Amino acid sequence: MSLARMTISTPPDFSFWKTVNSHGWCSLPPFSIDREQQLLRIPCSLSGGSYAACTISQSDSKLHVRIGSRRQLSRRQREAVRGQLLQCLRLDEDLSEFHAEARKYRHYRWIPRLRVGRLLRAPTVFEDVVKMICTTNCSWALTEAMVGNLTNKLGTPVDSSGNAFPSPETIANVNESYLRREIRAGYRSPYLLELARRVAGGDLPLETWRTSTLPTEDLYEQVLAVKGLGPYAAGNILRLLGRYDYLALDSWVRKRFSELHRNGRKASDAVIEKHYGPFGKWKGLFFWLEMTEYWYKQEFPF
């Protein structure tokens, strides 16, 4: 095993540990975390189908990355690893405009003060989309089981810590009954299979979504056109693409909104949309951070 180290400078408005815990992805493999030492582990893909095991920590304004690989990394491979880490932690995203907007409102000034707003995402859009499909119409425990089964049974071994997330080609090569039986994907099985086969065949270029110049409304329609992605899932995917125009409402956030703004009384989706409408292109991010504010000020739930 070859070991290498890398440092990555971070902007002043970035908090590593708060980004890691920004939503439930940090508890889904192949991500893993060490709460005591505040470490994040991510497998990063290398050329030729191999992977590097990256362990990340932060001190001062730098990330410190320990990289384990079977062979010494070339300069190109180190840059590929660096690029994936920047993508996962959203270090390539400028949130200065959002933080400036948050400072205008007394009840949102905690956002720039705590340096939050970046949402952890997977190295690939494909992994994010598969995981999002696995959150629909089920408990979080079942989501963890499905993603764990996909990674453990179909992923490529990285090191003793576990496997990488399976490629589209790997999922495309199993059948629906396998996904139902071994992955416990239930009704999602044909959606996952069609998604993987379309991506593997080049018919659905998911990875271009992160750099798309389409208006958000048009990109939303593209995401929504993928079978298995309804308005909730599509809105969440957009947030992971850096587009915050949609709220992505589900039962949990509807209940949270009612608790925060209606003394527990049920609010219609139209009422929730109207409440955040004035925040324009940032409304989905203000909404999500308000729903999860107590995580940052009390204890992360993952």
C-alpha positions in Angstrom: 0.0 0.0 0.0 1.3 3.4 -1.0 0.6 6.4 1.2 0.6 10.0 0.1 -0.5 13.3 1.7 -2.1 16.4 0.3 -3.2 19.8 1.6 -6.1 21.8 0.2 -6.6 25.5 1.1 -10.2 26.4 2.1 -12.0 29.8 1.8 -12.8 31.7 5.0 -16.5 30.9 4.7 -16.0 27.2 4.8 -16.5 24.8 7.8 -15.3 21.3 7.0 -17.2 19.5 9.8 -20.4 21.4 9.3 -20.3 20.6 5.5 -19.7 16.9 6.3 -22.8 16.9 8.5 -25.0 19.1 6.3 -27.3 16.2 5.5 -27.5 12.5 5.7 -25.1 11.6 3.0 -22.2 11.4 5.5 -23.8 8.3 7.1 -24.3 6.5 3.8 -21.4 4.4 2.5 -19.0 4.6 0.9 -18.7 7.8 3.1 -17.7 7.1 6.7 -16.9 9.5 9.5 -15.0 9.5 12.8 -16.9 11.8 15.1 -14.3 11.9 17.8 -11.5 12.9 15.5 -13.7 14.7 13.0 -12.5 12.7 10.0 -14.3 12.0 6.7 -13.3 9.0 4.6 -14.1 9.0 0.9 -12.9 6.6 -1.9 -11.8 8.5 -5.0 -11.7 6.8 -8.4 -8.4 6.5 -10.3 -7.8 5.6 -13.9 -8.1 1.9 -14.7 -11.0 1.1 -12.3 -8.9 1.4 -9.1 -9.5 3.6 -6.1 -7.7 5.7 -3.5 -8.9 5.7 0.1 -8.9 9.3 1.3 -9.1 10.4 4.9 -9.7 14.1 5.4 -9.4 16.4 8.4 -9.1 20.2 8.9 -6.9 22.5 10.9 -6.9 26.2 10.5 -7.7 27.0 6.9 -6.4 23.8 5.3 -7.7 20.3 4.7 -5.2 17.6 5.3 -5.8 14.5 3.2 -4.2 11.1 3.7 -4.4 9.0 0.5 -3.9 5.2 0.5 -3.6 3.5 -2.9 -2.2 0.2 -4.3 0.5 2.0 -6.3 2.1 5.4 -6.0 -0.1 8.1 -7.5 1.0 9.9 -10.6 0.6 13.7 -10.8 -2.5 13.3 -12.9 -4.0 10.9 -10.4 -3.3 13.3 -7.5 -5.1 16.1 -9.4 -8.0 13.7 -10.1 -8.3 13.0 -6.4 -8.0 16.7 -5.6 -10.8 17.5 -8.1 -13.1 14.9 -6.6 -12.6 16.2 -3.1 -13.3 19.8 -4.2 -16.5 18.6 -5.8 -17.6 16.6 -2.7 -17.0 19.4 -0.3 -18.3 22.1 -2.7 -15.0 24.0 -2.4 -15.5 25.0 -6.1 -18.8 26.8 -5.2 -18.8 30.6 -4.3 -21.4 31.2 -1.5 -20.4 34.9 -0.8 -23.6 36.2 -2.5 -25.7 33.8 -0.4 -23.9 34.8 2.9 -24.3 38.5 2.0 -28.1 37.9 1.5 -28.3 36.0 4.9 -26.7 38.9 6.7 -29.6 41.1 5.8 -31.9 39.1 8.1 -31.4 39.0 11.8 -32.7 35.4 12.1 -30.4 34.1 9.3 -27.2 35.8 10.5 -26.1 32.6 12.2 -25.5 31.1 8.7 -22.5 33.2 7.7 -21.4 33.3 11.3 -21.2 29.5 11.4 -19.9 29.3 7.8 -22.5 26.9 6.6 -24.4 26.5 3.3 -22.3 23.9 1.5 -24.0 20.5 1.2 -21.9 17.4 1.0 -22.3 15.5 -2.2 -20.9 12.3 -3.8 -17.9 12.3 -6.2 -20.4 11.6 -9.1 -23.9 12.7 -9.9 -24.8 9.1 -10.6 -24.1 8.2 -6.9 -26.1 11.2 -5.7 -29.1 10.2 -7.9 -29.1 6.6 -6.9 -28.9 7.5 -3.2 -31.7 10.0 -3.7 -34.0 7.4 -5.3 -33.2 5.3 -2.2 -34.6 8.0 0.1 -38.1 8.1 -1.5 -41.1 6.8 0.4 -39.2 4.9 3.1 -37.6 5.2 6.5 -34.0 6.4 6.8 -33.1 2.9 8.1 -34.2 1.4 4.8 -32.2 4.0 2.9 -29.1 3.0 4.9 -29.8 -0.7 4.2 -30.3 -0.2 0.4 -27.2 2.0 0.0 -25.2 -0.3 2.2 -26.2 -3.4 0.2 -25.4 -1.7 -3.1 -21.9 -0.7 -1.8 -21.1 -3.9 0.0 -22.4 -6.3 -2.6 -21.7 -4.5 -5.9 -18.9 -2.0 -5.1 -15.2 -2.5 -5.9 -13.1 -3.2 -2.8 -10.9 -0.2 -1.9 -9.1 -1.3 1.3 -10.0 -2.9 4.6 -12.4 -0.1 5.4 -14.8 -1.1 2.6 -15.9 -0.8 -1.0 -16.4 2.1 -3.4 -19.9 2.9 -4.7 -20.8 0.6 -7.7 -20.4 1.9 -11.2 -23.4 2.3 -13.6 -22.0 -0.6 -15.6 -22.0 -2.9 -12.5 -25.6 -2.1 -11.6 -26.6 -2.4 -15.2 -25.3 -6.0 -15.3 -27.6 -7.3 -12.6 -31.3 -7.9 -13.0 -34.4 -6.6 -11.3 -35.0 -9.6 -9.1 -31.4 -9.3 -7.8 -32.1 -5.6 -6.8 -35.3 -6.6 -5.1 -33.8 -9.7 -3.3 -30.3 -8.6 -2.4 -30.5 -4.8 -2.3 -34.0 -4.6 -0.9 -34.8 -1.9 -3.4 -38.5 -2.9 -3.8 -40.4 -0.8 -6.3 -37.3 1.3 -6.9 -35.6 -1.7 -8.6 -36.7 -1.1 -12.2 -35.9 2.7 -11.8 -32.4 1.9 -10.6 -31.8 -0.6 -13.4 -33.1 1.7 -16.1 -31.0 4.6 -14.7 -27.8 2.5 -14.6 -28.4 1.1 -18.1 -29.0 4.5 -19.6 -26.0 6.1 -18.0 -23.7 3.1 -18.9 -25.0 3.2 -22.5 -24.3 6.9 -22.8 -28.0 7.8 -23.2 -28.2 9.8 -20.0 -25.1 12.1 -19.4 -25.8 12.8 -15.7 -22.3 14.1 -15.0 -22.9 17.1 -17.3 -25.6 18.3 -14.9 -23.0 19.9 -12.5 -21.6 22.1 -15.2 -24.9 22.7 -17.2 -25.6 26.3 -18.3 -29.3 25.6 -18.7 -31.8 27.8 -16.8 -32.7 26.1 -13.5 -36.3 25.4 -14.6 -35.1 23.5 -17.7 -32.5 21.5 -15.7 -35.2 20.7 -13.2 -37.4 19.3 -16.0 -34.4 17.1 -17.2 -34.0 15.8 -13.7 -37.7 15.2 -13.2 -37.7 13.2 -16.5 -35.6 10.5 -14.9 -37.9 7.7 -13.8 -38.0 7.4 -10.0 -37.3 11.1 -9.4 -40.4 13.1 -8.4 -40.5 16.7 -7.3 -39.0 16.0 -3.9 -36.1 14.0 -5.2 -35.5 16.4 -8.2 -35.5 19.4 -5.9 -32.9 17.8 -3.7 -30.8 16.8 -6.6 -30.8 20.4 -7.8 -29.5 21.5 -4.4 -26.6 19.1 -4.8 -26.0 20.7 -8.2 -25.8 24.2 -6.7 -29.3 25.2 -7.8 -31.5 26.4 -4.9 -34.7 27.5 -6.7 -36.9 24.5 -5.4 -37.8 23.5 -1.8 -38.0 19.7 -2.2 -40.9 19.2 0.3 -41.4 15.9 2.1 -43.2 14.9 5.3 -40.3 15.7 7.6 -39.7 19.2 6.4 -43.4 20.0 6.2 -43.7 19.0 9.9 -40.6 21.1 10.8 -42.0 24.1 9.0 -45.3 23.7 10.9 -43.4 23.5 14.2 -41.3 26.6 13.4 -43.9 28.9 11.8 -47.4 27.6 12.6 -47.3 26.4 16.2 -47.6 22.8 15.0 -50.6 23.5 12.7 -50.4 22.0 9.3 -49.3 24.3 6.4 -50.1 23.7 2.8 -47.3 23.5 0.3 -48.5 26.8 -1.2 -48.1 28.5 2.1 -44.5 27.1 2.5 -43.6 28.2 -1.0 -45.0 31.7 -0.4 -43.0 32.0 2.8 -39.7 31.4 1.0 -40.6 33.0 -2.3 -38.9 36.3 -1.5 -35.5 34.6 -1.3 -35.6 33.9 -5.1 -32.8 31.7 -6.3 -31.6 31.0 -2.8 -34.9 30.0 -1.3 -34.1 26.2 -1.3 -30.9 26.8 0.7 -32.5 29.2 3.2 -35.3 26.7 3.6 -33.0 23.7 4.2 -30.8 25.5 6.6 -33.7 26.8 8.6 -35.2 23.3 8.9 -31.8 22.0 10.1 -30.6 24.9 12.2 -30.8 22.9 15.4 -28.3 20.4 14.1 -25.6 23.0 13.9 -26.5 24.6 17.3 -27.1 21.4 19.3 -26.0 18.1 17.8 -25.8 16.5 14.4 -28.2 13.6 14.1 -26.1 11.3 11.9 
